[in-house]
Amino acid sequence: MNCGAIKQKLAAIGAEVSETEYARKGFALDARVAPEQLVAAVSALDAEGFFIEAVTGVDWLGEQAALRKEAEAKVAAEAKAAAAAATAAGEEPPPAASPAEPGELPEDALEAVYDFNHYETLCRVTIRTRVPRSKPEVPTITQIYPGANWHERETHDFFGINFVGHPYLVPLLLPEDADYHPLLKDFRP
Amino acid sequence: MSAFAESEAKETFILNLGPQHPATHGVLRVKLTMDGEYIVEAEPVLGYIHRMHEKMGENRTWAQFLPNTGRMDYLHALAYNHGYVSVVERAAGITVPERAEYLRVITSELNRVSSHLLWFGAFILDLGGFSPLLYAFDDREQILDLLESVTGSRLTYCYFRFGGVYNDIDDNFVPGTRAFIKRLRERMPMYHNLVTKNIILMKRLQEIGPISAEMCRKYGATGPVCRGSGINFDVRKHEPYSVYSEFDFEVPVYDQGDSMARYMVRMDEIEQSLRIVEQALDKLPEGPVMAEKVPKILKPAKGDYYHAVETARGSFGVRVVSDGSNTPYRLKLRSPTFSNLSLFGEACRGMLLPDALALMGSLDLVIPEIDR
């Protein structure tokens, strides 16, 4: 087993795999998959003898707004630089481009993050999949790794990600009647 | 195997083990479906001491989270310190002076020995032998005294800082530690003669609670649990962090997968930790214990960072997501016993209740670390 082989396997499934700098990041492969490719990707890791470290989530609330703001700032800075260059060259500054009509923001995402490691070879693999916040549905991987059962329950507790097909998706760490998800960024106690 | 029920369950009843039960070592509840003395189904119920450390991490600065790390696994707090400071140092690009890394290793390994000693005493207590606990606490007390002189606390240590450790050792630490190593080496044969070779203990542990290597992999078991099932996996060797690559030590591995194997792994690890401490004391370099110019307000670059350390119970990993601000955007704590306990339901199916308690003890549970 080596890291390169599993990278090719994941890429064949359709994952967007990138090698990360291990010393700086602490993991070797970072793979983005669509939710429907998740089971295939995890099965490939299982066939290579990986063990499951953890499943968790990240709430990217506000990311789309921040990305747009960043893009707008970039456009504004470029226009300003062009105007300054034109003035310096003694030309009439070009008319400022009218700002593009701000369309509907794309929906922010919830990310499910799966960590895998190998007992013999040092190769930490991170698999991520993104789902819309309003309909966070990810297929379960408990049929492949029974150890994912508790990790998925915990992630459901904290983020409200619905692991479709999970045999027993009830609160694990939160009280049994909990109907809130504390790690969502818009959670108010 | 004689310990397994032979026929299908006909009439079952529910037995609650915990949340207040001496054998669960904390507030863990196990809902057992019993067929007479045999377990049909076991469902651990968690969350009684859940404090949401991960949310706490998101609303305080990077440094303010440090004391929390010592309050998860209170028996091996220094390893949790180590995991967290390492991941933040990796994210912020801080290099640590060599002397500080040596002190981290020495104190972490002493802490590991104290954790194993407490487990040893409490485990035999679970099985009905009272006196080993008193002997183990006597030895553990020496370590607590040593660590108290360096770290200032006896249990929930918060000794490491980003860029080093907060306090250098005093003049008594090195001779005191050497004296302790000598003392414990003299005591270990006594433990083996009194406890390991005891026929009652052997009957309670051998071939009881088998966990296969494949089961470890499917549930993500690490630490002495997987090493008792023949898997040679130790983060200190697998991805040597800190200065562990400079020491000569072995990873004890036993193939049997029963409770006895896990017992033996931990007993052997005590000696290996002592070896590491001894070598580290010999090679301890002079110099500062804190990196210069560590910014007061840390703002690590955007991105994901991961770092794992080997605690007394297995691989503890921290994943941080930084958005470039002075607080973590997301902090995931991967605790080893959470995964180790998750295989309990499958492993104890069909076992006698007292054998299942022996199996649970051999997993070395620390509940605040599972519930976080």
Interface residues (C-beta under 8 A of the other chain):
Chain A: R24 K25 G26 F27 D30 G49 F50 F51 I52 E53 A54 T56 V58 D59 V113 D115 N117 Y119 L122 R124 T126 Y145 P146 G147 N149 W150 F158 P171 L172 L173 L174 P175 P182 L183
Chain B: L46 G47 H50 M52 E54 K55 E58 V87 R90 C216 R217 K218 Y219 G220 A221 C226 I231 N232 F233 H238 E239 G303 D304 Y305 Y306 H307 A308 S315 G317 R319 V321 Y329 R330 K332 R334 F338 S339 S342 L343 E346 D371 R372
